[in-house]
């Protein structure tokens, strides 16, 4: 019986949904859960979930993993130890609007890095799709008002978010150099081990400085969420999506994050959608359809 592969676009869409929730929780729990603690426990939970799927492949695929240790080390530091940690730090200081806007430049950064490092070019239709989708993101985060964009200024948190965007772009492009022949679960486990090891001293420093998790149901539930969905499933889905459609197209789905953030806010926070929400969401989907259209031909 032939195995049916999951649709990579569905996986990338779910990833954006999980990561939108991650940004909301990172901002909402900033007082109860310090950034290093949230990053450390997120990836510790994700590692516990991925190990049962990874360990059966370790003995047979250890030679490939060992020969590609440089790529594993770099990708683990960037994708696990770096991006989310810096994003959580950013959310301590900047507004959700600014963080979402800056995070939405990730596809642009990824496409530029893919061109510089891999020589990959976008077709004219794909480039138009990126521009349209980015315009949709701008409409959402600006709340339909150009004055909102003009009024945004960079602060310490915004600079951390820009660093996170750069790191994620390098990680996405760098997945092209991951060791061949290694099972995706084993690869994710290897990245996570590297990332958790890098977070241990940072988390210890945070605890020593007097910042602790304020144990409560929302804090524990939030930590479990970021470990299971954005941490474990999000990375499994994103890595599979990048492998199937390439870094440039895969990164474009990050534009869905503000779309899902607007929907989550309406459902869970009672925020009524405004006309600009529908305009922005429509532009994002049109842009993604234009950019991914060629694969359907």
NORPE-V782922 format. One record per run of one state. SS is the DSSP state (@ for helix, = for strand, . for the rest). FROM is the first residue (numbers start at 1). TO is the last residue. If there is no record, write none. Layout:
# NORPE-V782922
((SS/FROM/TO) (SS/FROM/TO))
This chain:
# NORPE-V782922
((./1/7) (@/8/28) (./29/34) (@/35/67) (./68/68) (@/69/93) (./94/95) (@/96/103) (./104/105) (@/106/118) (./119/123) (@/124/141) (./142/145) (@/146/151) (./152/155) (@/156/177) (./178/183) (@/184/208) (./209/216) (@/217/245) (./246/246) (@/247/268) (./269/274) (@/275/296) (./297/297))
